[in-house]
Amino acid sequence: MNTQETIDLLYNLKLKGMSEAYKAMTIMPVPERPDLDFAIAKLADAERCYRDNQKTQMYQRQANLDTMPISKT
C-alpha cells in the first residue's frame, strides 16, 4: 500500500485526525521523521484532538451561543 492509499484509507475509516497527521509526517524530510513509537503516539493524539474539536464545535452549534439574546433584568 502506498502513502496516498494509506492516507485515503485512514480518512475513509473516519480517522481524519490521523490522516492529516500522517500526511504531515510524510512531507517531512526522512531524517526529521519521528521514530515509530513517537509517530504512533502522535497519530493517536492527533485523532483524539480532532475528535475533541469536532465535539466542541457540535456543542457550540447546538447551544446557538452566537444567537442567544441577552436578557436584561
C-alpha positions as CSV (number, residue, x, y, z in Angstrom):
1,M,0.0,0.0,0.0
2,N,1.5,3.3,-0.9
3,T,1.4,6.5,1.1
4,Q,-1.7,8.1,-0.6
5,E,-3.7,4.9,-0.3
6,T,-2.9,4.8,3.5
7,I,-4.0,8.4,3.9
8,D,-7.2,7.7,2.0
9,L,-7.8,4.6,4.0
10,L,-7.4,6.5,7.3
11,Y,-9.8,9.2,6.0
12,N,-12.4,6.7,4.8
13,L,-12.2,4.9,8.2
14,K,-13.2,8.3,9.7
15,L,-9.7,8.7,11.3
16,K,-9.4,12.2,9.9
17,G,-7.0,13.4,12.6
18,M,-4.7,10.5,12.0
19,S,-4.9,11.0,8.2
20,E,-3.9,14.7,8.5
21,A,-1.1,13.9,10.9
22,Y,0.3,11.1,8.7
23,K,0.2,13.3,5.7
24,A,2.2,15.9,7.6
25,M,4.7,13.3,8.6
26,T,5.2,12.1,5.0
27,I,6.0,15.6,3.9
28,M,8.8,15.9,6.4
29,P,12.4,15.1,5.2
30,V,13.3,11.5,6.1
31,P,16.0,12.3,8.7
32,E,13.5,14.6,10.6
33,R,10.6,12.0,10.7
34,P,9.8,10.7,14.2
35,D,10.6,7.2,15.4
36,L,7.9,4.6,15.0
37,D,6.7,4.7,18.7
38,F,6.6,8.5,18.7
39,A,4.9,8.6,15.3
40,I,2.1,6.2,16.5
41,A,1.7,8.3,19.7
42,K,1.5,11.4,17.6
43,L,-1.1,9.9,15.3
44,A,-3.3,8.7,18.2
45,D,-3.0,12.2,19.9
46,A,-3.9,13.9,16.6
47,E,-7.0,11.8,16.3
48,R,-8.1,12.5,19.9
49,C,-7.6,16.2,19.4
50,Y,-9.6,16.1,16.1
51,R,-12.5,14.3,17.8
52,D,-12.4,16.6,20.8
53,N,-12.5,19.7,18.5
54,Q,-15.4,18.2,16.4
55,K,-17.4,17.5,19.6
56,T,-16.8,21.1,20.9
57,Q,-17.9,22.6,17.6
58,M,-21.0,20.4,17.6
59,Y,-21.9,21.5,21.2
60,Q,-21.4,25.2,20.2
61,R,-23.7,24.8,17.2
62,Q,-26.3,23.1,19.3
63,A,-26.1,25.8,22.0
64,N,-26.5,28.6,19.5
65,L,-24.2,30.7,21.6
66,D,-23.8,33.4,19.0
67,T,-27.6,34.0,18.6
68,M,-28.9,33.8,22.1
69,P,-30.4,37.1,23.2
70,I,-29.1,38.6,26.5
71,S,-32.0,39.3,28.9
72,K,-31.8,42.4,30.9
73,T,-33.2,42.2,34.4
